[in-house]
C-alpha cells in the first residue's frame, strides 16, 4: 500500500514539474493592453514570440507562467497593436529610396505596399532589412510582373500590377491571367465604370480602386458588384459609404497615425480605422495568413503606442516601439 501511495505521489510531483517547466521564447511583451484585431477584436495582456512568429497571446500571468525569455519588454501599460501598414506611391516620388523606406519604421510601419518606381525592384532585391520582407511591390505592366515573378532571389512580395491609366494596361490579359489590378486613375468613378466592363461578380482577385481625397464616387455599388476593394485617402468624405459597399477599406496618404485620426474624423469608427491600417491591407495584398492581426502563427509584427486608439482616454500618440518579425527596429528614446 505504501509503495502504491509513493508511486502515486511521485507521479503527481512529476506531472506538476512538467506543468511548471517554462517554455523558451525569444521575446515576451507584457504589462500591456494588446489589441489583437482578430475576428472578435479581443484584447490580451501579453504576447510570446519565437523565431519571428507569435506563439502565444493571452493574460499576463498565463504568459509569464508558461514562458521564459532573456528578452522581455515591460510595456508599462502601453498599447500593443498589429504592425501598421502603409501604401507608398513610388511612381510619383523620384527621390524614394531604401533609407526612406526603412525610416517608415519610426512611424510604426511594419509593412508596405509600393506602387511603381522602376528602380525599386533592384533596390528591394539588394536590401536585407526586415521591412523589405514585409513589402509588396506592384509594377506597372504584365511583362514586368511576369519577369519579376520568376526572380527566385527577390526578397519582397509580388501581388499584382498598378496603373494610373487603364488605356496603358492590357486589361483582358491581366484579368485572364488572374493578376490583381490596382487602378489609380482620376476620375475614379470613370475608371471604375471602365473596369466594370471587364469584370463582374464575386471573386477573390482582390482588385483595388485607389481614390484621391476629392474624387467623388457616384457609382459606389459597382465596387460590391465587381468585388473591387477601395483604397481611399484618409480624408475622403465618403469613407463610411465606401466601407458599407465592400466591407473592406484600405487607407492611403499620410503617416499611419495621421490616417487613423483623419479617418475617425471622416466618420469611420476607431475599430474600423484600425482594421483599415492592419488586417484589411493584409487581406488586400494576400498577406492575411502572415500579418494584420496578433494571433498564433503570424509574424511577430507590432506597433506599440502610448495611447489607446480605440478607447476614450487618449493622449497625443507616440510610437514607443516598432517590432518586425520579433526584432525591435525602432525604439523611442
C-alpha positions in Angstrom: 0.0 0.0 0.0 2.8 2.3 1.0 4.6 1.6 -2.3 1.4 2.4 -4.3 1.0 5.7 -2.5 4.6 6.6 -3.0 4.4 5.8 -6.7 1.2 7.9 -7.0 2.8 10.8 -5.1 5.9 10.7 -7.5 3.6 10.7 -10.5 1.8 13.7 -9.2 5.0 15.5 -8.5 6.5 14.7 -11.9 3.3 16.0 -13.6 3.5 19.2 -11.6 7.1 19.7 -12.5 6.2 19.2 -16.2 3.4 21.8 -15.9 5.7 24.3 -14.2 8.5 23.8 -16.7 8.5 27.0 -18.7 9.0 27.1 -22.5 11.6 29.3 -24.0 10.6 32.3 -26.0 12.7 34.8 -27.9 10.6 37.8 -26.8 7.8 38.4 -24.4 5.7 41.6 -24.4 3.8 42.0 -21.1 2.1 44.5 -18.9 0.2 45.8 -21.9 -3.2 46.2 -23.5 -2.9 44.2 -26.6 -5.4 44.8 -29.4 -5.3 41.6 -31.4 -7.6 42.9 -34.2 -8.7 39.3 -34.7 -12.2 38.5 -35.9 -13.7 39.0 -32.4 -11.5 42.1 -31.8 -10.4 40.6 -28.5 -7.9 42.1 -26.1 -5.0 40.5 -24.3 -2.2 41.5 -21.9 0.9 39.7 -23.1 2.4 38.0 -26.2 5.2 35.4 -26.6 7.4 35.2 -29.7 9.7 32.5 -31.1 11.6 32.5 -34.4 9.9 35.7 -35.5 6.4 34.2 -35.1 3.7 34.7 -32.4 3.5 31.5 -30.3 1.0 32.6 -27.7 -1.3 35.5 -26.8 -3.2 35.8 -23.5 -3.4 37.1 -20.0 -0.3 38.5 -18.2 0.1 35.7 -15.6 -0.6 32.9 -18.0 2.1 34.0 -20.5 4.7 34.7 -17.8 4.0 31.4 -16.1 4.1 29.5 -19.4 7.2 31.1 -21.0 10.6 32.4 -20.0 12.8 34.7 -22.1 16.0 36.7 -21.8 14.3 39.4 -23.8 11.2 40.8 -22.0 9.7 44.1 -22.8 7.6 45.6 -19.9 5.2 47.8 -21.9 4.2 49.7 -18.7 0.6 49.6 -19.6 1.2 50.9 -23.1 -0.9 49.7 -26.1 0.2 47.0 -28.5 -1.3 46.8 -31.9 -0.7 44.7 -35.0 2.1 46.4 -37.0 0.7 49.3 -39.0 0.6 49.2 -42.8 1.3 52.0 -45.3 0.8 52.4 -49.1 3.7 54.1 -51.0 3.3 55.6 -54.4 6.9 55.4 -55.5 5.7 56.1 -59.1 5.3 59.7 -58.1 8.3 60.1 -55.8 11.5 60.4 -57.8 13.7 60.5 -54.7 12.2 57.5 -52.9 14.9 55.0 -51.9 15.7 52.4 -49.3 16.6 54.8 -46.5 13.3 56.5 -47.0 11.5 53.1 -46.8 13.3 51.9 -43.6 12.7 55.3 -41.9 9.0 54.5 -42.0 9.5 52.2 -39.0 9.8 55.4 -36.9 6.1 56.0 -37.7 5.1 52.5 -36.5 5.1 51.0 -40.0 5.9 47.2 -40.2 4.6 46.5 -43.8 4.3 48.4 -47.0 2.8 48.2 -50.5 4.9 50.1 -53.1 3.4 51.1 -56.4 5.6 51.7 -59.4 9.1 53.0 -59.4 11.3 51.2 -62.0 14.3 51.2 -59.8 12.6 49.8 -56.8 12.8 46.0 -57.6 16.6 46.2 -57.8 16.8 48.2 -54.6 14.4 45.8 -52.8 16.3 42.8 -54.1 19.6 44.1 -52.7 18.1 45.2 -49.3 18.2 42.8 -46.4 16.1 44.8 -43.9 13.1 43.1 -42.2 10.8 45.7 -43.6 11.6 44.7 -47.1 10.4 41.2 -46.3 7.1 42.7 -45.4 6.9 44.8 -48.7 4.6 44.1 -51.5 5.6 45.6 -54.9 3.2 46.4 -57.8 4.9 47.1 -61.2 3.2 49.0 -63.9 2.7 46.2 -66.6 2.1 42.5 -67.1 5.5 41.9 -68.7 7.4 43.3 -65.7 5.2 41.4 -63.3 5.9 38.1 -65.0 9.7 38.8 -65.2 9.9 39.7 -61.5 7.6 36.8 -60.6 10.2 34.4 -61.9 13.0 36.0 -59.9 13.8 33.4 -57.3 16.0 35.7 -55.3 13.6 38.6 -54.7 13.2 39.5 -51.1 9.7 41.2 -51.5 6.2 40.0 -52.2 4.7 40.4 -55.7 0.9 40.5 -55.8 -0.3 42.4 -58.9 0.2 45.4 -61.2 -0.6 49.1 -60.7 -1.7 51.7 -63.3 -2.8 55.3 -63.4 -4.2 54.9 -66.9 -6.2 51.9 -67.9 -5.5 52.5 -71.5 -1.9 51.6 -70.9 -2.8 48.2 -69.5 -3.8 45.1 -71.3 -6.9 44.6 -69.2 -8.1 41.4 -70.8 -4.7 39.8 -70.5 -4.4 40.9 -66.9 -7.8 39.5 -65.9 -7.3 36.3 -67.9 -4.1 35.6 -66.2 -5.6 36.3 -62.8 -3.2 39.1 -61.9 -4.7 41.6 -59.4 -5.1 45.1 -60.8 -4.7 48.3 -58.8 -6.1 51.4 -60.5 -5.1 54.9 -59.5 -6.9 56.8 -62.3 -8.8 60.1 -61.9 -11.7 60.5 -62.0 -12.1 57.3 -60.1 -15.7 56.9 -61.0 -14.9 56.8 -64.7 -12.1 54.2 -64.0 -14.5 52.1 -62.0 -17.0 52.1 -64.8 -14.3 51.1 -67.3 -13.1 48.3 -65.1 -16.7 47.1 -64.6 -16.9 46.4 -68.3 -14.3 43.7 -68.0 -15.0 42.1 -64.5 -18.2 41.2 -62.7 -19.4 39.1 -59.9 -17.9 37.7 -56.7 -14.2 36.7 -57.0 -11.0 36.7 -55.0 -8.8 38.6 -57.4 -8.6 41.5 -54.9 -8.5 44.3 -57.4 -8.4 47.7 -55.9 -9.5 51.2 -56.9 -7.3 53.9 -55.4 -9.4 57.1 -54.7 -7.9 60.6 -54.2 -9.3 62.8 -51.4 -11.6 65.0 -53.6 -12.5 62.3 -56.1 -16.2 61.7 -55.7 -17.5 58.2 -56.4 -21.1 58.2 -57.7 -21.3 54.6 -58.7 -20.2 53.0 -55.4 -22.4 50.0 -56.0 -20.0 48.8 -58.7 -17.4 48.1 -56.0 -19.6 45.5 -54.4 -20.9 44.1 -57.7 -17.4 43.6 -59.1 -15.6 42.8 -55.8 -13.3 45.8 -56.1 -11.7 46.9 -52.9 -11.5 50.7 -52.3 -8.1 52.2 -51.2 -9.1 55.7 -50.3 -7.3 58.8 -49.0 -7.9 59.0 -45.2 -9.7 62.4 -45.6 -12.1 61.2 -48.2 -15.6 62.3 -47.2 -17.2 59.0 -48.4 -15.2 56.6 -46.2 -18.2 55.1 -44.3 -20.2 54.7 -47.6 -17.2 53.0 -49.3 -16.8 50.6 -46.4 -20.5 49.8 -46.4 -20.3 48.8 -50.1 -17.3 46.4 -49.8 -16.9 45.6 -46.1 -13.2 46.2 -46.5 -11.4 49.5 -46.9 -7.7 50.5 -47.0 -6.5 53.9 -46.1 -3.9 55.8 -48.1 -2.0 59.1 -47.7 0.0 60.5 -44.7 1.5 58.6 -41.9 -0.4 55.8 -40.2 -1.4 57.8 -37.1 -2.5 60.7 -39.2 -4.5 58.3 -41.4 -6.2 56.8 -38.3 -7.1 60.2 -36.8 -8.3 61.6 -40.2 -10.4 58.5 -40.9 -12.1 58.8 -37.5 -12.7 62.5 -38.2 -14.2 61.3 -41.6 -16.7 59.2 -39.6 -15.1 55.8 -39.5 -15.3 54.1 -36.2 -12.0 53.7 -34.3 -12.2 49.9 -34.7 -12.7 50.1 -38.4 -10.0 52.8 -38.8 -7.6 50.4 -37.0 -8.7 47.5 -39.2 -8.1 49.7 -42.3 -4.4 50.0 -41.2 -3.8 46.4 -40.2 -5.9 43.4 -41.2 -7.7 44.9 -44.2 -4.5 45.8 -46.0 -3.2 42.4 -45.2 -6.2 40.9 -46.9 -5.9 43.2 -49.9 -2.3 42.2 -50.5 -2.9 38.4 -49.9 -0.9 38.5 -46.6 -3.6 37.9 -44.0 -2.2 34.5 -43.1 1.1 36.1 -42.1 0.2 39.6 -40.7 -2.5 42.1 -39.9 -3.6 40.7 -36.5 -1.9 39.4 -33.4 -2.6 35.7 -33.5 -0.7 32.4 -33.0 1.4 31.5 -36.1 1.5 35.0 -37.6 4.6 37.2 -38.0 5.6 39.0 -34.8 4.9 42.5 -36.1 3.9 45.0 -33.5 3.4 48.8 -33.2 3.5 49.9 -29.5 1.9 53.3 -28.7 1.5 55.3 -25.6 -2.3 55.8 -26.2 -5.4 53.8 -26.6 -6.6 54.5 -30.2 -9.8 52.6 -29.7 -10.7 53.8 -26.2 -11.8 57.2 -24.8 -8.7 58.2 -22.7 -6.4 59.3 -25.5 -3.2 61.4 -25.4 -1.1 62.6 -28.2 0.0 59.4 -30.0 3.7 58.5 -29.7 5.4 55.4 -31.2 7.3 53.7 -28.4 8.4 50.5 -30.3 8.2 49.1 -33.8 8.9 45.4 -33.9 9.1 43.4 -37.1 9.5 39.6 -37.1 10.3 39.8 -33.4 13.1 42.3 -33.8 13.0 45.8 -32.5 13.6 48.1 -35.4 12.7 51.3 -33.7 12.6 52.4 -30.0 11.6 55.8 -28.8 14.5 57.4 -26.7 
